[in-house]
Amino acid sequence: MRLRTACPAPPGTWTVELRPHPDGLALVCRQCPHTGRQVAAVSARSAALAHLARHARSDLRPPHLRTCQCRERGCRWHPRHRGCNGPIRLLLACEHGGRIWRLADTCTACAAATDRAAVVPDTALAPAPQPALPRRRRRPRGPDERTRVGDMLSYLAATLPADSPPSARLLALQCALRVDDTLHVRLPRGVLRSLRLDAPQPWRDLEQANWLRTVTPSASRGITARLLDAALLSQAPARPDRCRAADCALRMSRPSRTGAGGPLQQLTLTCLGAHTDPSGSGWGEPDRMARACGLSLEQLPALFDQLATAGLLAAWRGCPNAENLYWTL
């Protein structure tokens, strides 16, 4: 016959006593073997309650394992009443003028019959929430936003038909930078209106170029399309960086900067902004700028003159020897 060793049940009750001490008071816990530390009389009550709370937090049990400790001791903590009843509560009681403090699991009926006692809410003994660690800010991978915009414009200049209008190129730029891993992109109406591209014609131009297929009708709040160029995912693999580049292109090409100009001026300013440093000065190769804007080299000087007349360019000049264009926004 095997003998079973009885496991002692959790106490469910904790008692702290404040005893006189030559230099003040001593806190003695009946559950702690080595206690009797000195506490100041002013903070003795707070020290006793904090000690009881630590015991209760270390012995948090589910409700079905809690019993009325008052009944276990013959209901000696209060006058007689009709019997135990109700859910188990955690009761804080004070005896002998504040020299003894007791925290115990007690039924609702016994708690109501106990003098100088208060029920402790369950939330008061919940473990203190750990402070949330600050999230590390994600570092962009690869080049900055302006460089990404310039690289994408060069890529689109090589993949889109040469006769693609500027509005289609602006729309393709936003789609290429906002596409997800499944080659789907959704542009809200607000983005399209800010670029003055909320007309259906740019979408038709890209569909005729076999570059995308629209999924949702143009009358919806946002237009979803599936891009047909799988090589776009290799241009900038990190989607958060591409989305930041799309926002950068949106700021550079917004109509408020171009005044009354059309999509061609918006596209040109986007291309110029992608090759401009923070001081406002930039340079680029004329043939690359012309391909990105869908123009010929002969049309580029006239376009730069229009931008300078409109006040969008402070100055620009060409250098025949180095074959570069220089400008100041």
N, C-alpha and C positions, 0 to 999 in steps of 0.2 A: 504494500500500500504506500503510495507516494504522498508525502506531506507537502502541503502548500503553505507558503509563507504569506501571511496576510500583509497586503500593502497598505500602509497608513494612508488614510484619506486626507486630502488637502485640508488645511485648518479652516478656511472660510471665515476666520475671524482673527483680528489683530488688535492688540492692546498696547498702548504706550502710557507710561506713567511718568509724571514730572515730580521728582523727589527733591527735597531740600538738599542744598549743597553749601559748604562754607563760603564759596564765592558766587553763589547764585542758585541755579537749578541744574539737576542732572536728568537727562532723558534716558529712561530705561525701557527697553522693548522686551516683552515677555517671549517673543519668538526669536529674537536674536541672542545668541549665547554670550557675546561679549559686547555689551552696551553699558552705558552710564556716562556718556560724554557730557561735558558741561555745556550748557547753553545759557545765553543771556535771558534775563527775565522778560525783557521787552519782546524778544523774538521766540520765546519758548512755545507759544501756541502755534506759530507758523512752522516751526521745526517739527513739532509733533504731527501736524497734519501732513507735512511733506513726507515724513517717514512712513506714515500709514499709506499714503498714496503710492509710494514706491513698492510696498508689499502688495497692494491690490493690483498694480499694473503687472507685476511679475507673476500673478496667479489669475490671469483672466481665463475664465472657463465658460463654455457654452451654457445656456440657461438650463438644459435638462440635467446637468451635473451639479447644479447648485441646490443646496437644501437650506432650510431655515435653521440657523445656528441657535436662535433663541429657543426653539422647540427642542433641539438636541440637548440643551442644558436645562430643560424643564421649565422654560418660560419664566426665568427668574429675573429678567431685566425689566419687567413691567407688571402692572396689576393684572389680575385674572380677567380673561375675556372669553368669548365664545369659541375660540380655537383658531388655528392657523388657516389662512385663506388668502388667495390671490397670488400673483406672481412674485418671484423673489426679487427683492431690491437690496441695494447696498446702503446700509444705515450707519450714519455717523452719530455716536452718542457721547455725551459728556457726563462725567460723574465726579462727585466730591469737589465741587466748585472749580472744575477745570484741571484737577490734578491727574485725572485718568481720562483718556480718550480711547474710544473703541470703534472699530470699523468692522462690520460683520454683515454677512448675507442674512437677510430677514424677510419673512413674508410680509405682504401688504398689511394684513391685520395686526401682526405684532409690531410693525413699524408705527402704525397709527396709535397703538396703545403705549408706546415708549415715550417717557418724558425727556425733555432736553435732548432731542434727537432730530436729525434731518436726513432725508433721503438724498443720496448722491446720484446725480444723473449719470447714465452710462457713458455719455459723451465726455464727461469730465475726466474719466480715467483712460480715455483712448490715447494711444501713443502719440506723442507730439509729432506733427508732420515734419519730415526732413526738408530743409530748404532746398528748393530746386536749383540744380547746378546751372549756371549760365551756359546757354548753347554756344558752341563755338561757331563763329561766323565762317561760312564756307568761303574758301579762297577760290577765285576764278582760275580755271585751268587754261593754259595757252595764252593767246594774245588778248588784248583788251577789246572793248566793244567796238571802237572805231575801226580797228584792224579787221575784226570779223565782218563788219559791214562792207568794208572795201574788198575783202576776199570774196564775199558772197556776190557782190556786184560783178566782179571779174568772172566768177563762175557762171552767173546768169548771162553775161555777155557772150560767153562761149557756147551755151546750151540753148538759149532762146533764139528763135528766128531773127534775122537781122532787121526785118521790117516790123518787129513788135513795137507797138506804141508805148510812150512813156508811162501811161496809166497802167498798162499790163505789167511793165517792169517793176513799178512800185508795188503792185499787188503781189507779184511773184517774190519780191524781196521779203515782204512780211510773211508770206506763206512759208518760204524756205527757212526763215529763222524761227518760226513758231511751230514747225511740224513736230509731231511726237514720234515715238519709236515705231509706230505702225504706219507711218507716212500719212497720217490724218492730221488735219489742222482745222481749227474753228476760229473764225474771226468775228468778234462781236460787232454789232451795228455801230457802236460808238467809235471803234477804231476805224471802220470804213468811212464814217462821216467825217472824222477828224482829218482824214487824207483826201476827202472828196472823191472817194472811190465806191460810194454806195450805189452806183449804177450797175446794171447787169453787163454792160459791154466789156469791161476788163476781164470778167470771168469767161465770157464767150471767146475772147481773143486767146486766152490761155487754153481753153478747151480745144479750139481749132488748131493750136500749136501742139496738141497732144501732150500737154504738160501736166494737166490735172483733170479731175472729174468732180463736179459738184455733187454732193450727197443730199443736202437739204435745199428746199426751194428758196429762192431769193427773197420771198416775202416774210421769212421768219426773222426772229430777233438776231440771230447769228447764222452765218453761212459756214457749213462744214464741207470740206472737200478732201479728196484723196489725191495725193501727188503721185505722179507716175514715174518720177525720176528717183530711183532707189539710191543713186550715188550721192544724193543730198545728205544722207546720214553720215557719210564719211568726211563731210566738210567741217563740221563742228560737233563732235559726238556728245558733248555735255549740254543737255537741254536747258538748264538754268542759265548757262552762259549765253546760249543762243537767244533766249527770251530777253535777256538784258540788252543784247545787241539789237533786237527788234525794237525795244523801247527807245534805244538811242537813235535808231534810224527814224523812228516816229517823231522824235523831237526835232531832228535835223530837217525833216521834210514837211513839217506842219505848215498849212497854208498861211498862218499868221506871220510866218517868217518871209514867205514869198510874196506877200501882198496879194495883188490881183492876178498873179501869174498862174499858169496852168500846170498840168502834170510835168511838162518838160522842165520848168524851172524848179519844181519840187525835186525831181530826180537829179537834176544837176547840182542843186545845193546839198543833197544827200551824198552824192559822189565827192563833192568838194569837202564836206565836213568829215568824211571818212579819211581824208588825206591831209587834214589840218591839225596842227598841234594845239595845245591849250592856249597859246598866246594869240591864236587867230591867223597864223601864217602857215601856208602849205605849198606843196609842189607836187607835180605828177607828170607822167608821160602823156603827151597829147593823144597818141593813138589809143592808149588804154582808156583815157577819159572819154574819148569819142565812142569807143565800143560800148562802154558802160552806159552811156546815154542814148545809144542807138543812133548816132549821128556820124556824119563824115567829117574828116579833118577840116574841110573847107567851111563847114557850118559852125565849127567850134568858136572861132574868134567873134563872130557876130553874136553868138549866144552870150559870151562873156561880156561883150559891150552892153547888151541888154541888161544883164545883171548889175553892171556898174552904174548904168543910167537909173535903174530902179533903186539904187542905194543898198543893194544886197552884197556888193563887192566894193571894198574900199579902194582896191587897186589890183591890177593884174598885168602881167607882162610875159612875153615869150622870149626864150633864149635860143636863138638859132644854133649856136655852137653846141650847147649841151642838149638840145632838143627836149627841153623841159618847159613846163608852164609853172609860173609862180603867182600866187595871189594872196590877198589879205581880206579876210571876211570882215 
